[in-house]
């Protein structure tokens, strides 16, 4: 389950940098939503990375 948490954290990091990588940083709403949800994804995935088995369903 640790691998799943790390992969989810990488996806969260992608959400944070995506506005600049994909070129939609001019749109303030989309940029802020992407950053907020990316940070939430990173935090929750790292907090739940060590949960064993089916207890990690929140990820």
C-alpha positions, 0 to 999 in steps of 0.5 A: 500500500505504500507504493500506492500512496507514493504514486498518488502523491506523484499524481498530486504533484502533477496537479500542482504543476499542471497549469504551467506544464499544460499552459492554462495558468492564465485561468485563475480559477482552473489554476487555483483549483488544480493547486488546491486539489493537488495539495490535498491529494499529496497530503492525504496520500502521504498520510495514508501511505502506511495503512495496511490492506483494505484500510487504505480505501480512502486513497 
